[in-house]
Amino acid sequence: MFSPKQRRVLTWWQSERWEAVICDGAVRSGKTLSMGVSFFLWAQARFDGRQFGLCGKTIGALRRNLLAELAPYLRSVGMNVRERRAENMLVVRFLGHENRYLLFGGRDESSAALIQGSTLAGVLLDETALMPRSFVEQAVARCSVPGSRLWFNCNPEGPQHWFYREWIQKAEERRALHLHFTMDDNPALSRRIRERYQRAYSGVFYRRFVLGEWAAAQGLVYDFFRRERDAPAAPAGPFARWRISVDYGTANPASFGLWGELDGIWYRVREFYYSSRRTGRQRTDAEYAEDLEALAGGREIQRVIVDPSAASFIEVLRRRGFRVVRADNGVPDGIRVTADLLKRGRIVICRECRDCLREIELYCWEERAGRDAPRKENDHAMDETRYFAMDLAGGDGGFAVMSVERRV
């Protein structure tokens, strides 16, 4: 069953009025599947022997977020869908027509070169707002075949985002049909699941991903956190596993967090925090390594998740026998994952971690940044907590990963 708005997505291309469609709005609102089905129906009905583009933040995310659900559906309606995985390509045969669909990832500015030179009859961009402008514009420029059309979907970001200003606000002059989705537009979403998503977000993320607004980030980053409610004393254990997260600093403060797992919950039970500006003395890599060993306290540390820029410190730790992994330093995604894990009680900051608690109560958005960026102060324990959360989500899966990879 499709909702009225989804049916509009399925049929918009039958009108000659529009050259593009833009679907934005809340998470899990039914944008992705209906757009994917519509794109393939249009392409197979209108073209034969042509080449199309399917674009995501990464090719892996594109396969997970779009193709994993879409390809079985296309087969169920009679399409012959074959994936040439080594070539990052789909070959689809339907209605006597056979076309090729190239998969592209728009991770960073260098990604524009990957699509440059292709000639496309149409392109679908999934999670458009997460891609660099240069990549999106290059993808649009590749659609030079007569009758080609453009397909965009995304969740909202800030109101200064280039895609909002250049495409959504100028949809009419670009001959683009703009359809704004809410969770009510997805008939497959139960009330219980809808409520789960509403609980998962707060502040700016609630406004964007639940209400579907292009809202600016303002105020405290973790505005839902209350020390008296959310920061209990460290439990006695026994803990099943131990990890340490590290934000390394010489002129800036260094922050280490000791995390223990108990009954599926990770507790930040102890910390090390050192500010050379406060003490008037910088510490060496060797001294910081001794501080980390003291924090570990003879426990078996499963891994140490370290600020990826701290190359020399990483090498010192490895020589001392620690298993070190470089942290994922994606800030907006990291904050979303951290907020989700904190709200669901998957990670807990204990009252013994005074500097971390001090920072979380001061950590706020930079309101004049023009993009999602926290203010660069009171952020060192926040950074290493974010490193830990991203490592946990990437390794253990679950809803936190969905918050990042499948927000459509």
Buried (B, 14 or more C-beta within 10 A) or exposed (E): EBBEBBEBBBEBBEEEEBBBBBBBBBBBBBBBBBBBBBBBBBBBEBBEEBBBBBBBBBBEBBBBBBBEEBBEBBEEEEBEBEBEEEEBBBBBBBEEBBBBBBBBBBBEEEBBEBBEEBEBBBBBBBBBBBBBBBBBBBBBBBBEBEBBBBBBBBBBBBEEBBBBEEBBBEBEEBEBBBBBBBBEBBEEBEEEEBEEBBEBBBBBBBBBBBBBBBBBBEEBBBBBBEEEEBBEEBBEEEBEBBBBBBBBBBEBBBBBBBBBBBEEBBBBBBBBBBBBEEEEEEBEBEEBBEBBBEBBEEBEBEBBBBBBEBEEBBEBBEEEEBEBBBBBBEBBBBBBBBBBBBBBEBBBBBEBBEBBBBBBBBBBBBEEBEBBBBBEEBBBBBBBBBBBBBBBBBEEEEBBBBBBBBBB
